[in-house]
Amino acid sequence: MAKIINQKEFLEISKTDDLLIIDFFAEWCGACKMLAPEYEKFGKNNPELNLAKVDIDKESELALNFNIRGVPTIVAFKNGKEIKRITGYQTESALKDFLDGIK
C-alpha cells in the first residue's frame, strides 16, 4: 500500500535517485477514490517502484510547490525534480503507460 507522506518525508525520500511516483489526492475527491484501488494494484504489480500519496488538504504547501491545480494528479520525480505528470482518474493500464513513458 502506498504510504501517505508529509513534506518532511517527501524531502527525505526525494533526495535519492530512485524514481518516486506520488498521487496528490483529497479525501473529498470522487475521482481520487476511484483511482485509489487502481494505484494500489499498480503498486502491487510494480513492487520495485517507490509509490506515495500526498493529501493536498493536509499538505497544501507541498501541493502549491508543485502547482497541483486538480486532483488526482500523479507526478513522477527523480532526484527531487518533476519529470512527468498526469491528471485525473487513471486505470492501472494507463498508469503502466505513464511509467513506460518515463523509462
C-alpha positions in Angstrom: 0.0 0.0 0.0 1.3 3.5 -0.9 2.2 5.5 2.2 0.7 8.9 2.8 3.6 11.2 3.3 4.1 14.8 4.5 6.5 17.5 3.3 9.4 16.4 5.6 9.1 12.8 4.3 8.9 14.0 0.7 12.2 15.9 1.2 13.9 12.8 2.6 12.8 10.3 0.0 13.1 12.6 -3.0 16.8 13.1 -2.4 17.6 9.6 -3.7 18.0 9.0 -7.4 15.2 6.4 -7.3 12.1 7.1 -9.2 9.3 8.4 -6.9 5.7 8.4 -8.0 3.2 10.5 -5.9 -0.6 10.6 -6.1 -1.7 14.0 -5.0 -5.3 13.5 -3.7 -8.0 14.8 -1.5 -10.4 12.8 0.7 -13.4 14.6 -0.7 -12.5 13.9 -4.4 -14.6 11.2 -6.1 -12.1 10.6 -8.9 -9.4 10.2 -6.2 -11.5 7.5 -4.5 -11.9 5.7 -7.9 -8.1 6.0 -8.6 -7.0 4.6 -5.2 -7.6 0.9 -5.9 -6.0 1.2 -9.4 -3.0 2.9 -7.9 -2.7 0.2 -5.2 -2.9 -2.5 -7.9 -0.3 -0.7 -9.9 2.0 -0.7 -6.9 1.5 -4.4 -6.2 2.3 -5.2 -9.8 5.4 -3.0 -9.7 7.0 -3.6 -6.3 10.3 -2.1 -7.4 8.6 1.3 -7.6 8.6 3.9 -4.8 4.9 5.0 -4.6 3.5 7.5 -2.2 0.4 9.7 -1.7 0.0 13.3 -0.6 -3.2 14.6 0.9 -3.4 18.1 -0.6 -5.6 19.4 2.2 -3.1 18.4 4.9 0.0 19.2 2.8 -1.2 22.3 1.0 2.3 23.9 0.9 3.7 20.8 -0.9 0.8 20.8 -3.3 1.4 24.5 -4.0 5.1 23.9 -4.5 4.3 21.6 -7.4 1.4 23.6 -8.8 -1.2 21.0 -8.2 -4.4 22.5 -9.6 -6.6 19.5 -9.8 -6.9 16.1 -8.2 -6.0 13.4 -8.6 -2.6 14.3 -10.1 0.1 11.8 -10.3 3.7 13.2 -10.5 6.9 11.3 -11.2 10.1 12.6 -9.6 13.7 11.7 -10.0 16.4 13.4 -7.8 13.6 15.6 -6.3 12.7 17.1 -9.7 9.4 16.5 -11.5 9.9 14.5 -14.7 6.3 13.8 -15.7 2.7 14.2 -14.6 -0.9 13.1 -15.4 -4.1 14.4 -14.0 -7.5 12.8 -13.5 -8.7 9.2 -13.0 -6.4 6.6 -14.5 -6.7 2.8 -14.9 -3.9 0.5 -13.9 -3.2 0.2 -17.6 -2.9 4.0 -18.1 -0.6 4.1 -15.1 1.6 1.5 -16.7 1.7 3.5 -19.9 2.6 6.6 -17.8 5.5 4.6 -16.3 6.6 3.3 -19.7 6.8 6.9 -21.0 9.3 7.7 -18.2 11.7 4.7 -18.7 
